[in-house]
Amino acid sequence: MTIDTNITEITSAIIQPVKVKFNDVADSTRLGVKIIFDDLTSTTRLVYVLMDAKANIYLSGNATITGASYQNWAGNNNYPFEFVADMIGVVFA
């Protein structure tokens, strides 16, 4: 997974190009993920966006990591990205 350091609004990873809607004129090429809540024991909430390299957003949503998934995180900084990518079906470039 490659982190795009050019986008400063939200930490983002480069993904294989995907059209969010069939009539989108541009591909989403970045998955941005931000932690908005973490109780540090069992639950974290994330906000995510699919965007292009210029930070134009094509999709946004929320995700919650709990239970075994939270335990699997184990401090791995890539895990929130991997969790969301699996959830929405995007692939890292």
matplotlib code that plots the C-alpha trace (Angstrom):
import matplotlib.pyplot as plt

x = [0.0, 1.3, 0.3, -0.2, 1.6, 0.4, -3.1, -3.1, -6.8, -7.0, -4.5, -5.0, -3.7, -3.4, -5.9, -6.6, -8.8, -12.5, -15.6, -17.9, -21.0, -21.3, -21.5, -18.5, -16.2, -13.1, -11.8, -11.3, -7.6, -7.3, -8.9, -8.8, -9.5, -9.7, -10.4, -13.1, -13.6, -11.7, -12.4, -9.0, -10.5, -13.1, -14.6, -13.3, -15.3, -13.9, -14.8, -13.7, -13.6, -12.9, -11.3, -9.0, -5.4, -6.6, -8.8, -12.1, -14.4, -16.7, -17.9, -17.9, -19.0, -18.5, -17.2, -17.0, -14.4, -15.4, -14.9, -12.4, -11.7, -10.7, -8.4, -6.9, -5.9, -3.2, -1.6, -1.1, -1.4, -2.5, -5.4, -8.0, -7.3, -7.4, -10.6, -12.4, -10.9, -12.3, -15.6, -16.2, -14.3, -11.4, -7.9, -4.6, -2.4]
y = [0.0, 3.4, 6.5, 9.7, 12.5, 15.2, 15.2, 16.8, 17.0, 13.3, 10.5, 8.6, 5.4, 4.9, 2.5, 1.0, 3.4, 2.9, 4.7, 5.2, 5.8, 4.6, 8.2, 9.6, 11.4, 10.7, 7.7, 7.6, 6.7, 7.5, 6.0, 8.4, 7.2, 9.2, 7.9, 10.0, 7.9, 5.2, 4.0, 2.2, -1.1, -2.4, 0.1, 2.7, 4.7, 5.8, 8.2, 7.3, 9.0, 7.9, 10.7, 11.5, 12.8, 16.4, 15.5, 15.8, 13.5, 11.0, 8.9, 9.3, 7.1, 5.7, 2.4, 0.9, -1.6, -3.8, -7.2, -9.5, -7.0, -4.5, -7.0, -7.9, -4.2, -4.6, -1.2, -1.8, 1.7, 0.1, -1.9, 0.9, 1.3, -2.5, -2.8, -0.1, -1.4, -4.9, -3.4, -1.3, -3.6, -1.5, -2.7, -1.0, -0.1]
z = [0.0, -1.0, 1.0, -1.0, 0.9, -1.6, -0.2, 3.2, 4.0, 4.9, 4.9, 1.6, -0.1, -3.8, -5.2, -8.6, -10.6, -10.1, -11.1, -8.2, -10.4, -14.0, -15.3, -13.3, -15.7, -13.6, -11.7, -8.0, -7.4, -3.7, -0.5, 2.3, 5.9, 9.1, 12.7, 14.2, 17.5, 19.3, 22.8, 22.8, 23.9, 21.5, 19.0, 16.5, 14.0, 10.7, 7.9, 4.4, 1.0, -2.5, -4.5, -7.3, -7.1, -6.7, -3.7, -5.6, -3.6, -5.4, -2.4, 1.4, 4.2, 7.6, 9.0, 12.4, 13.6, 16.5, 18.1, 16.5, 13.7, 16.4, 18.0, 14.6, 14.2, 16.9, 16.2, 12.4, 10.8, 7.5, 9.0, 8.9, 5.1, 4.6, 6.6, 4.5, 1.2, 1.9, 3.0, -0.2, -2.6, -3.8, -4.5, -3.6, -6.6]

ax = plt.figure().add_subplot(projection="3d")
ax.plot(x, y, z, "-o")
ax.set_aspect("equal")
plt.show()
